[in-house]
Amino acid sequence: MIDDVHPLDAEIRLRPASASDAASLAASLTRSRAYMKPWEPERPDSFYTPQGQRERLAGLLAEREAGRVVPWVLCDGEDRAVGGFNLNAVVLGPFRSATLGYWVDVAYAGRGLATAAVRLICGLARDELRLHRIEAGTVPHNTASQRVLEKCGFEEFGMAPRYLHIDGEWRDHRLFQRILHDGPVTGACD
């Protein structure tokens, strides 16, 4: 199931990221660059090119093979990537946790796609990866992302001062988590 294609609405699907997504990711990120600027690290211009995305995807896919990252893309009806969702820093054993990151193309924002994708990913993380919790952070003024997390059952558990270098400065982040289950630890030696 984690490697399946999941419809989110009549047009948009969530599916595993692949190397062939580089050009459409570059186009979507370029189109959304100004929109996402307040929530993103400063990036070199090369990040917004197909080659820059090929390099980024190669790293993500290697991390997926190692079991440390699970990357997905939102795809439109033409199978072009219009958003990205990652479970990063996947840790198994007794911790069984990951950190969630996501973005949606400016042309698709406000349609509930992030909420639908995060709900789906939480279910996959619980049922397929057997994770206990997922963590996410937002800059304090990213109320749209905070609403997504709250609608998906995340609870705020703290504030991290100067947590990430975002939009040219070290920014505080509100930290959220969702406990996925309180059942027994499975695969504690993973």
C-alpha positions as CSV (number, residue, x, y, z in Angstrom):
1,M,0.0,0.0,0.0
2,I,2.8,2.5,0.8
3,D,4.0,2.1,-2.8
4,D,0.4,2.4,-4.3
5,V,-1.1,5.4,-6.1
6,H,-3.8,7.0,-3.9
7,P,-6.5,9.2,-5.4
8,L,-7.2,12.3,-3.3
9,D,-9.9,13.8,-5.5
10,A,-11.1,13.4,-9.1
11,E,-7.9,14.8,-10.5
12,I,-5.1,14.6,-7.9
13,R,-3.2,11.5,-6.7
14,L,-0.5,10.8,-4.1
15,R,2.1,8.4,-5.3
16,P,5.7,7.5,-4.5
17,A,8.3,9.9,-5.9
18,S,10.4,8.7,-8.8
19,A,13.4,10.0,-10.7
20,S,11.1,10.9,-13.7
21,D,9.5,13.6,-11.6
22,A,12.4,16.0,-11.8
23,A,11.1,18.2,-14.7
24,S,7.6,18.6,-13.3
25,L,8.9,19.2,-9.8
26,A,11.2,21.9,-11.1
27,A,8.3,23.5,-13.0
28,S,6.0,23.4,-9.9
29,L,8.6,24.7,-7.5
30,T,9.5,27.5,-9.9
31,R,5.8,28.5,-10.2
32,S,5.4,28.3,-6.4
33,R,8.7,29.9,-5.5
34,A,7.4,33.3,-4.4
35,Y,4.4,31.8,-2.7
36,M,6.5,29.4,-0.6
37,K,9.3,31.8,0.2
38,P,8.2,32.6,3.8
39,W,8.1,28.9,4.7
40,E,11.2,27.6,2.9
41,P,15.0,27.8,3.2
42,E,16.8,30.0,0.7
43,R,17.7,27.8,-2.3
44,P,20.2,28.3,-5.1
45,D,18.7,28.9,-8.5
46,S,19.9,25.5,-9.6
47,F,17.4,23.9,-7.1
48,Y,14.6,25.0,-9.4
49,T,16.0,23.3,-12.5
50,P,15.3,19.8,-13.7
51,Q,19.0,18.9,-13.0
52,G,18.7,20.3,-9.5
53,Q,15.6,18.2,-8.9
54,R,17.2,15.1,-10.4
55,E,20.0,15.5,-7.9
56,R,17.6,16.1,-5.0
57,L,15.5,13.1,-6.0
58,A,18.5,10.8,-6.3
59,G,19.3,11.7,-2.7
60,L,15.7,11.1,-1.6
61,L,15.5,7.8,-3.4
62,A,18.8,6.6,-1.9
63,E,17.4,7.5,1.5
64,R,14.2,5.7,0.8
65,E,16.2,2.5,-0.1
66,A,18.0,2.9,3.2
67,G,14.6,3.1,5.0
68,R,15.2,6.7,6.3
69,V,12.8,8.7,4.1
70,V,9.5,8.0,2.4
71,P,9.0,10.5,-0.4
72,W,5.7,11.1,-2.3
73,V,4.5,13.5,-4.9
74,L,1.0,14.9,-5.6
75,C,0.3,14.4,-9.3
76,D,-2.3,16.0,-11.5
77,G,-4.3,14.3,-14.2
78,E,-1.3,14.4,-16.5
79,D,0.9,12.7,-13.9
80,R,2.9,15.9,-13.4
81,A,4.1,16.5,-9.8
82,V,2.4,19.5,-8.1
83,G,3.4,18.9,-4.5
84,G,5.7,16.9,-2.3
85,F,5.3,15.0,1.0
86,N,8.1,13.3,2.9
87,L,8.4,11.3,6.0
88,N,12.0,12.2,7.0
89,A,14.3,10.9,9.7
90,V,12.4,7.6,9.9
91,V,13.5,5.8,13.1
92,L,12.4,2.4,14.0
93,G,13.2,0.3,17.1
94,P,11.5,1.6,20.3
95,F,11.2,5.1,19.0
96,R,9.2,4.4,15.7
97,S,8.9,8.0,14.7
98,A,9.3,10.3,11.6
99,T,9.2,13.9,10.8
100,L,6.7,15.1,8.2
101,G,7.4,17.8,5.6
102,Y,5.1,18.9,2.7
103,W,4.3,21.5,0.1
104,V,1.6,22.1,-2.5
105,D,1.9,24.0,-5.7
106,V,0.4,27.5,-5.5
107,A,-2.1,26.6,-8.2
108,Y,-3.5,23.8,-6.1
109,A,-3.4,25.4,-2.6
110,G,-6.5,25.8,-0.6
111,R,-8.3,22.8,-2.0
112,G,-7.8,20.5,1.0
113,L,-5.2,18.4,-0.8
114,A,-2.6,18.8,2.0
115,T,-5.1,17.7,4.6
116,A,-6.2,14.7,2.5
117,A,-2.6,13.7,1.9
118,V,-1.5,14.1,5.5
119,R,-4.4,12.0,6.7
120,L,-3.5,9.3,4.2
121,I,0.2,9.4,5.1
122,C,-0.6,9.1,8.8
123,G,-2.6,5.9,8.1
124,L,0.2,4.5,6.0
125,A,2.8,5.3,8.6
126,R,0.7,3.6,11.3
127,D,-0.4,0.5,9.3
128,E,2.5,-0.1,6.9
129,L,5.5,1.4,8.7
130,R,4.2,0.6,12.2
131,L,5.2,4.1,13.4
132,H,4.1,5.3,16.8
133,R,4.2,9.0,16.1
134,I,4.8,11.7,13.4
135,E,6.3,15.1,14.2
136,A,6.0,18.3,12.1
137,G,7.1,21.9,12.6
138,T,5.9,25.2,11.2
139,V,7.1,28.8,11.5
140,P,4.6,30.6,13.9
141,H,3.0,32.6,11.1
142,N,2.2,29.6,8.8
143,T,-1.4,29.3,10.0
144,A,-2.5,27.4,6.9
145,S,-0.1,24.5,7.6
146,Q,-1.0,24.6,11.3
147,R,-4.7,24.2,10.3
148,V,-3.8,21.2,8.2
149,L,-1.9,19.5,11.1
150,E,-4.7,20.3,13.6
151,K,-7.4,18.9,11.2
152,C,-5.3,15.7,10.9
153,G,-5.1,15.2,14.7
154,F,-1.7,16.7,15.4
155,E,-1.3,18.5,18.7
156,E,1.2,21.2,19.5
157,F,3.8,20.1,22.0
158,G,6.3,22.9,22.1
159,M,8.2,25.8,20.5
160,A,11.7,25.4,19.2
161,P,13.6,28.7,19.2
162,R,15.7,29.4,16.1
163,Y,15.0,25.9,14.9
164,L,15.5,26.1,11.1
165,H,17.1,28.6,8.7
166,I,14.0,29.7,6.8
167,D,13.7,32.7,4.4
168,G,17.1,34.0,5.3
169,E,16.9,33.8,9.1
170,W,16.9,31.3,12.0
171,R,13.2,31.0,12.7
172,D,11.3,29.7,15.7
173,H,9.0,26.7,15.0
174,R,5.8,25.5,16.6
175,L,6.2,21.8,17.0
176,F,3.3,19.3,16.5
177,Q,3.0,15.6,16.9
178,R,0.4,13.0,16.2
179,I,0.5,9.8,18.2
180,L,-0.6,7.1,15.7
181,H,-1.2,4.2,18.2
182,D,-0.3,3.1,21.7
183,G,-0.1,-0.6,20.8
184,P,2.9,-2.8,21.3
185,V,6.2,-2.0,19.7
186,T,6.6,-4.3,16.6
187,G,10.0,-4.7,15.1
188,A,11.8,-3.2,18.1
189,C,15.1,-4.5,16.7
190,D,14.6,-2.9,13.3
